[in-house]
Amino acid sequence: MATNPIVRPGLFFTLPPEIRDMIFELAYPATRPKIIFKREWQREQDREYKRDRANYVPETFPTPKVSEFMVSKEFFVGAARAYMGAQDWQTDDVRGFVWGHHGIFYKFARYASVNLIGCVTELSDCRRLKSLTVDISVYAFEDMRPGLHVWEDVCSDSDFEGLETTSDLLELRRATSLTSLKITAEHGSHYFANTAAKEQMWQDNVRRYQDYLWKNIEEKREDCTKRTNRPEEPLYWWSRVCFDTHDLRPDPKLKVDTKEQITGPLHDSDVPEDEHELLDMVKQRGADVVAWVRAKKANAEPTEEWFEAVEEVAVEEQ
């Protein structure tokens, strides 16, 4: 008589998060990923078929790397964070990801090396981007004041300030986790820097440009308080598993134990800006929210309609 096997829960997710992260990092180390776009792959298959129909052997599209992560929702987050965060993404990789707006790239990529300035504005939205290398050519400085050549003249901060390239690179102020920016001189610029002295001047100006950029990024870095205080996004609507598995969001559908609720006067710093957090607070502390709204209406810092809308929702939730 056949019996159903006993399915026992795994022990992996009973381990502390730090140990799980170490295991994921060992399982998904830095490699050289190969980004394959299905449309380009199909074109190559068509060319192979037309080139030698008699010997052509159809191939199936390679299994995506993320298929390895499809064990559970929490496993997916941990594996994706480790794998995407370990790679040094190159220009072609970044272009493929940013054009497709792949979520795990934006959320977990930590290292990138690009030679296309246009990629930088997209990389600025990567939440965990830690280190970026940008390889630039002399053409990045072509809109400097007339008569100034980066391979012959010493450039100053005022020369760098008006560059279109500077405007693009200063978007990195939004990359609040960035700790290292390296600007390198493209080797193909020897057509202009065709002597040892010109090459040295070109390299020196690139270093000056790097120092100028980093100083401005550090001084005017976007305030990341609002971004870091908000909860990470769930895998899907109302999922309790988020992209940050160390801070799982509670299921809003679950009833809140009133004994564990925090009560008392609300201060401005206690009121979240995120709409989901605000609704959660209304559900848990409706009376406190109403009291805060009524106390603030006299000053009316936002619009009167905003306070009335929040008060109405809070009263309904009570």
LOVEXGU-474963 format. One record per residue (C-alpha): residue number from 0; residue in one letter; chain; x negated, y, z. Coordinates in nm, 2 decimals. Each point is the difference from the previous one (the first is absolute). Layout:
{NUM,"a","A",{X,Y,Z}},
...
! end
This chain:
{0,"m","A",{0.00,0.00,0.00}},
{1,"a","A",{-0.15,0.33,-0.11}},
{2,"t","A",{-0.04,0.27,0.25}},
{3,"n","A",{-0.05,0.37,-0.05}},
{4,"p","A",{-0.36,0.11,0.09}},
{5,"i","A",{-0.03,0.23,0.29}},
{6,"v","A",{-0.11,0.34,-0.11}},
{7,"r","A",{-0.22,0.17,0.26}},
{8,"p","A",{-0.07,0.37,-0.01}},
{9,"g","A",{-0.36,0.09,-0.09}},
{10,"l","A",{-0.23,0.15,0.26}},
{11,"f","A",{-0.16,0.25,-0.23}},
{12,"f","A",{0.23,0.29,0.09}},
{13,"t","A",{-0.02,-0.07,0.37}},
{14,"l","A",{-0.36,0.12,-0.02}},
{15,"p","A",{-0.09,0.36,0.10}},
{16,"p","A",{0.02,0.24,-0.30}},
{17,"e","A",{-0.37,0.07,0.01}},
{18,"i","A",{-0.09,-0.37,-0.04}},
{19,"r","A",{0.25,-0.04,-0.28}},
{20,"d","A",{-0.16,0.30,-0.18}},
{21,"m","A",{-0.34,-0.16,0.04}},
{22,"i","A",{0.13,-0.33,-0.16}},
{23,"f","A",{0.16,0.19,-0.29}},
{24,"e","A",{-0.32,0.19,-0.06}},
{25,"l","A",{-0.20,-0.32,-0.02}},
{26,"a","A",{0.26,-0.16,-0.23}},
{27,"y","A",{0.02,0.30,-0.23}},
{28,"p","A",{-0.35,0.16,-0.03}},
{29,"a","A",{-0.13,0.25,-0.26}},
{30,"t","A",{-0.01,-0.15,-0.35}},
{31,"r","A",{0.01,0.14,-0.35}},
{32,"p","A",{0.37,0.00,-0.08}},
{33,"k","A",{0.11,-0.03,-0.36}},
{34,"i","A",{0.30,0.21,-0.08}},
{35,"i","A",{0.20,-0.16,-0.28}},
{36,"f","A",{0.30,0.17,-0.16}},
{37,"k","A",{0.25,-0.24,-0.14}},
{38,"r","A",{0.06,0.21,-0.32}},
{39,"e","A",{-0.37,0.02,-0.08}},
{40,"w","A",{-0.04,-0.37,0.08}},
{41,"q","A",{0.28,-0.09,-0.23}},
{42,"r","A",{-0.15,0.21,-0.28}},
{43,"e","A",{-0.33,-0.19,0.04}},
{44,"q","A",{0.18,-0.33,-0.02}},
{45,"d","A",{0.17,0.11,-0.32}},
{46,"r","A",{-0.34,0.10,-0.15}},
{47,"e","A",{-0.14,-0.34,0.10}},
{48,"y","A",{0.30,-0.18,-0.17}},
{49,"k","A",{-0.04,0.20,-0.32}},
{50,"r","A",{-0.37,-0.05,-0.01}},
{51,"d","A",{0.01,-0.38,0.02}},
{52,"r","A",{0.35,-0.14,-0.01}},
{53,"a","A",{-0.11,-0.36,-0.04}},
{54,"n","A",{-0.21,-0.01,0.31}},
{55,"y","A",{0.20,0.24,0.21}},
{56,"v","A",{0.10,-0.13,0.35}},
{57,"p","A",{0.26,0.21,0.17}},
{58,"e","A",{-0.09,0.12,0.35}},
{59,"t","A",{0.22,0.09,0.29}},
{60,"f","A",{-0.04,0.34,0.16}},
{61,"p","A",{-0.23,-0.02,0.31}},
{62,"t","A",{0.17,-0.03,0.34}},
{63,"p","A",{-0.01,0.34,0.17}},
{64,"k","A",{-0.22,0.03,0.31}},
{65,"v","A",{0.29,0.11,0.21}},
{66,"s","A",{0.16,-0.35,-0.05}},
{67,"e","A",{-0.25,-0.12,0.26}},
{68,"f","A",{0.15,0.24,0.25}},
{69,"m","A",{0.36,-0.14,-0.03}},
{70,"v","A",{0.00,-0.20,0.32}},
{71,"s","A",{0.22,0.22,0.21}},
{72,"k","A",{0.06,0.37,0.02}},
{73,"e","A",{-0.25,0.06,0.28}},
{74,"f","A",{-0.26,-0.22,-0.18}},
{75,"f","A",{0.05,0.21,-0.31}},
{76,"v","A",{-0.07,0.33,0.18}},
{77,"g","A",{-0.31,-0.14,0.18}},
{78,"a","A",{-0.14,-0.16,-0.32}},
{79,"a","A",{0.07,0.30,-0.22}},
{80,"r","A",{-0.16,0.24,0.25}},
{81,"a","A",{-0.31,-0.21,0.03}},
{82,"y","A",{-0.04,-0.06,-0.38}},
{83,"m","A",{0.09,0.34,-0.13}},
{84,"g","A",{-0.21,0.17,0.27}},
{85,"a","A",{-0.31,-0.21,-0.06}},
{86,"q","A",{-0.04,0.08,-0.38}},
{87,"d","A",{-0.19,0.29,-0.15}},
{88,"w","A",{0.25,0.09,-0.27}},
{89,"q","A",{-0.13,0.13,-0.33}},
{90,"t","A",{0.14,0.25,-0.25}},
{91,"d","A",{0.19,-0.25,-0.21}},
{92,"d","A",{0.14,-0.17,0.31}},
{93,"v","A",{0.12,0.33,0.14}},
{94,"r","A",{0.16,0.11,-0.32}},
{95,"g","A",{0.20,-0.32,-0.02}},
{96,"f","A",{0.12,0.03,0.36}},
{97,"v","A",{0.09,0.37,0.00}},
{98,"w","A",{0.18,-0.01,-0.32}},
{99,"g","A",{0.21,-0.29,0.13}},
{100,"h","A",{0.03,0.15,0.35}},
{101,"h","A",{-0.09,-0.33,0.17}},
{102,"g","A",{0.10,0.03,0.36}},
{103,"i","A",{-0.28,-0.21,0.15}},
{104,"f","A",{-0.27,0.19,-0.17}},
{105,"y","A",{0.13,0.34,0.13}},
{106,"k","A",{0.03,-0.14,0.35}},
{107,"f","A",{-0.31,-0.22,0.04}},
{108,"a","A",{-0.28,0.11,-0.24}},
{109,"r","A",{-0.30,0.13,0.19}},
{110,"y","A",{-0.28,0.02,-0.26}},
{111,"a","A",{-0.01,0.13,-0.35}},
{112,"s","A",{-0.26,0.10,-0.26}},
{113,"v","A",{0.13,0.19,-0.30}},
{114,"n","A",{-0.13,0.21,-0.29}},
{115,"l","A",{0.33,0.15,-0.10}},
{116,"i","A",{0.10,0.31,0.18}},
{117,"g","A",{0.37,-0.06,-0.08}},
{118,"c","A",{0.00,-0.30,0.24}},
{119,"v","A",{-0.10,0.21,0.30}},
{120,"t","A",{0.34,0.18,0.04}},
{121,"e","A",{0.17,-0.34,0.01}},
{122,"l","A",{-0.26,-0.14,0.24}},
{123,"s","A",{0.07,0.29,0.24}},
{124,"d","A",{0.33,-0.17,0.09}},
{125,"c","A",{-0.18,-0.32,0.11}},
{126,"r","A",{0.07,-0.01,0.37}},
{127,"r","A",{-0.31,-0.20,0.10}},
{128,"l","A",{-0.25,0.13,-0.25}},
{129,"k","A",{-0.33,0.01,0.19}},
{130,"s","A",{-0.27,0.04,-0.26}},
{131,"l","A",{0.00,0.14,-0.35}},
{132,"t","A",{-0.27,0.03,-0.26}},
{133,"v","A",{0.06,0.22,-0.31}},
{134,"d","A",{-0.24,-0.01,-0.29}},
{135,"i","A",{0.02,0.33,-0.20}},
{136,"s","A",{-0.15,0.14,-0.32}},
{137,"v","A",{-0.12,0.34,-0.10}},
{138,"y","A",{0.33,0.05,-0.17}},
{139,"a","A",{0.16,0.03,0.34}},
{140,"f","A",{-0.17,0.34,0.03}},
{141,"e","A",{0.06,0.13,-0.35}},
{142,"d","A",{0.25,0.27,0.13}},
{143,"m","A",{-0.27,0.17,0.21}},
{144,"r","A",{-0.08,0.36,-0.07}},
{145,"p","A",{-0.16,0.05,-0.34}},
{146,"g","A",{-0.38,-0.05,-0.03}},
{147,"l","A",{-0.01,-0.23,0.31}},
{148,"h","A",{-0.13,-0.35,-0.06}},
{149,"v","A",{0.00,-0.26,0.28}},
{150,"w","A",{-0.32,-0.16,-0.14}},
{151,"e","A",{-0.19,0.33,0.00}},
{152,"d","A",{0.14,0.24,0.26}},
{153,"v","A",{0.05,-0.02,0.37}},
{154,"c","A",{0.38,0.00,0.07}},
{155,"s","A",{0.16,0.15,0.31}},
{156,"d","A",{0.33,-0.06,0.17}},
{157,"s","A",{0.16,0.29,-0.18}},
{158,"d","A",{-0.09,-0.17,-0.33}},
{159,"f","A",{0.17,-0.32,0.11}},
{160,"e","A",{0.31,0.17,0.13}},
{161,"g","A",{0.18,0.08,-0.32}},
{162,"l","A",{-0.05,-0.34,-0.17}},
{163,"e","A",{0.30,-0.20,-0.11}},
{164,"t","A",{-0.20,-0.30,0.12}},
{165,"t","A",{-0.02,0.15,0.35}},
{166,"s","A",{0.38,0.05,0.01}},
{167,"d","A",{0.05,-0.37,-0.08}},
{168,"l","A",{-0.26,-0.12,0.25}},
{169,"l","A",{0.13,0.22,0.28}},
{170,"e","A",{0.32,-0.21,-0.01}},
{171,"l","A",{-0.20,-0.24,0.22}},
{172,"r","A",{0.10,0.22,0.29}},
{173,"r","A",{0.31,-0.22,0.00}},
{174,"a","A",{-0.21,-0.31,0.05}},
{175,"t","A",{0.00,0.03,0.38}},
{176,"s","A",{-0.20,-0.32,0.06}},
{177,"l","A",{-0.29,0.10,-0.24}},
{178,"t","A",{-0.33,0.01,0.18}},
{179,"s","A",{-0.24,-0.02,-0.29}},
{180,"l","A",{-0.01,0.18,-0.34}},
{181,"k","A",{-0.29,-0.06,-0.23}},
{182,"i","A",{-0.04,0.19,-0.33}},
{183,"t","A",{-0.24,-0.16,-0.24}},
{184,"a","A",{-0.15,0.13,-0.33}},
{185,"e","A",{0.10,-0.19,-0.30}},
{186,"h","A",{-0.30,-0.15,-0.17}},
{187,"g","A",{0.13,0.08,-0.35}},
{188,"s","A",{-0.07,0.37,0.04}},
{189,"h","A",{-0.36,-0.04,-0.12}},
{190,"y","A",{0.09,0.17,-0.32}},
{191,"f","A",{0.00,0.33,0.19}},
{192,"a","A",{-0.23,-0.09,0.29}},
{193,"n","A",{-0.27,-0.12,-0.24}},
{194,"t","A",{-0.30,0.09,0.21}},
{195,"a","A",{-0.11,-0.10,0.35}},
{196,"a","A",{0.05,0.35,0.13}},
{197,"k","A",{0.35,0.03,-0.15}},
{198,"e","A",{0.09,-0.34,0.13}},
{199,"q","A",{-0.11,0.10,0.35}},
{200,"m","A",{0.20,0.32,-0.02}},
{201,"w","A",{0.31,-0.19,-0.11}},
{202,"q","A",{-0.04,-0.25,0.29}},
{203,"d","A",{-0.05,0.29,0.25}},
{204,"n","A",{0.31,0.18,-0.12}},
{205,"v","A",{0.21,-0.31,0.03}},
{206,"r","A",{-0.12,-0.03,0.36}},
{207,"r","A",{0.09,0.36,0.06}},
{208,"y","A",{0.34,-0.06,-0.15}},
{209,"q","A",{0.05,-0.30,0.23}},
{210,"d","A",{-0.08,0.20,0.30}},
{211,"y","A",{0.23,0.28,-0.11}},
{212,"l","A",{0.29,-0.24,-0.05}},
{213,"w","A",{-0.04,-0.18,0.33}},
{214,"k","A",{-0.02,0.33,0.19}},
{215,"n","A",{0.32,0.12,-0.15}},
{216,"i","A",{0.18,-0.33,0.05}},
{217,"e","A",{-0.10,-0.02,0.36}},
{218,"e","A",{0.09,0.36,0.07}},
{219,"k","A",{0.34,-0.01,-0.16}},
{220,"r","A",{0.09,-0.36,0.04}},
{221,"e","A",{0.37,-0.05,0.00}},
{222,"d","A",{0.15,-0.04,0.35}},
{223,"c","A",{0.06,-0.38,0.03}},
{224,"t","A",{0.19,0.02,0.33}},
{225,"k","A",{0.34,-0.03,-0.17}},
{226,"r","A",{-0.11,-0.28,-0.22}},
{227,"t","A",{-0.17,-0.21,0.27}},
{228,"n","A",{0.29,0.05,0.24}},
{229,"r","A",{0.25,-0.15,-0.24}},
{230,"p","A",{0.06,-0.37,0.00}},
{231,"e","A",{-0.14,-0.20,-0.29}},
{232,"e","A",{0.25,-0.10,-0.27}},
{233,"p","A",{0.17,-0.33,0.03}},
{234,"l","A",{-0.04,-0.27,-0.27}},
{235,"y","A",{0.36,0.06,-0.10}},
{236,"w","A",{0.30,0.19,0.15}},
{237,"w","A",{0.04,-0.09,0.37}},
{238,"s","A",{-0.27,-0.25,0.00}},
{239,"r","A",{-0.17,-0.04,0.34}},
{240,"v","A",{-0.33,-0.08,-0.17}},
{241,"c","A",{-0.18,0.32,-0.11}},
{242,"f","A",{-0.32,0.07,-0.19}},
{243,"d","A",{-0.15,0.06,0.34}},
{244,"t","A",{0.06,-0.33,0.18}},
{245,"h","A",{-0.14,0.13,0.33}},
{246,"d","A",{0.30,0.23,0.04}},
{247,"l","A",{0.31,-0.20,-0.11}},
{248,"r","A",{0.31,0.21,-0.02}},
{249,"p","A",{0.30,-0.12,0.20}},
{250,"d","A",{0.30,-0.12,-0.19}},
{251,"p","A",{0.24,0.30,0.01}},
{252,"k","A",{0.29,-0.24,-0.02}},
{253,"l","A",{-0.09,-0.14,0.34}},
{254,"k","A",{0.18,0.15,0.30}},
{255,"v","A",{-0.23,0.20,0.22}},
{256,"d","A",{-0.01,-0.09,0.37}},
{257,"t","A",{0.11,0.31,0.18}},
{258,"k","A",{-0.20,-0.09,0.30}},
{259,"e","A",{-0.32,0.04,-0.20}},
{260,"q","A",{0.10,0.32,-0.16}},
{261,"i","A",{-0.20,0.31,0.08}},
{262,"t","A",{0.22,0.29,0.11}},
{263,"g","A",{-0.07,0.36,0.10}},
{264,"p","A",{-0.04,0.34,-0.16}},
{265,"l","A",{-0.14,0.00,-0.35}},
{266,"h","A",{-0.29,0.23,-0.10}},
{267,"d","A",{-0.07,0.11,-0.35}},
{268,"s","A",{-0.29,-0.23,-0.03}},
{269,"d","A",{0.22,-0.30,0.08}},
{270,"v","A",{0.23,0.06,-0.30}},
{271,"p","A",{-0.13,-0.19,-0.30}},
{272,"e","A",{0.01,0.14,-0.36}},
{273,"d","A",{0.05,-0.34,-0.16}},
{274,"e","A",{0.37,-0.06,-0.06}},
{275,"h","A",{-0.01,-0.37,0.10}},
{276,"e","A",{-0.17,0.09,0.33}},
{277,"l","A",{0.25,0.27,0.06}},
{278,"l","A",{0.29,-0.23,-0.05}},
{279,"d","A",{-0.16,-0.26,0.23}},
{280,"m","A",{-0.04,0.28,0.27}},
{281,"v","A",{0.37,0.10,-0.05}},
{282,"k","A",{0.11,-0.36,0.06}},
{283,"q","A",{-0.21,-0.04,0.31}},
{284,"r","A",{0.01,0.35,0.15}},
{285,"g","A",{0.31,0.16,-0.15}},
{286,"a","A",{0.09,0.21,0.31}},
{287,"d","A",{-0.36,0.13,0.02}},
{288,"v","A",{0.00,0.09,-0.37}},
{289,"v","A",{0.33,0.19,0.03}},
{290,"a","A",{-0.13,0.19,0.30}},
{291,"w","A",{-0.32,0.09,-0.19}},
{292,"v","A",{0.20,0.11,-0.31}},
{293,"r","A",{0.23,0.22,0.21}},
{294,"a","A",{-0.29,0.16,0.18}},
{295,"k","A",{-0.18,0.07,-0.33}},
{296,"k","A",{0.29,0.14,-0.18}},
{297,"a","A",{-0.04,0.34,0.17}},
{298,"n","A",{-0.34,0.04,-0.16}},
{299,"a","A",{0.11,-0.16,-0.33}},
{300,"e","A",{-0.35,-0.08,-0.12}},
{301,"p","A",{0.13,-0.22,-0.29}},
{302,"t","A",{0.33,0.08,-0.15}},
{303,"e","A",{0.32,0.00,0.20}},
{304,"e","A",{0.14,-0.27,-0.23}},
{305,"w","A",{-0.29,-0.23,0.08}},
{306,"f","A",{0.07,0.01,0.38}},
{307,"e","A",{0.37,-0.05,-0.06}},
{308,"a","A",{-0.07,-0.30,-0.22}},
{309,"v","A",{-0.23,-0.16,0.26}},
{310,"e","A",{0.24,0.07,0.28}},
{311,"e","A",{0.29,-0.15,-0.19}},
{312,"v","A",{-0.20,-0.32,-0.07}},
{313,"a","A",{-0.11,-0.02,0.36}},
{314,"v","A",{0.35,0.04,0.14}},
{315,"e","A",{0.13,-0.27,-0.24}},
{316,"e","A",{-0.27,-0.24,0.11}},
{317,"q","A",{0.09,0.05,0.37}},
! end
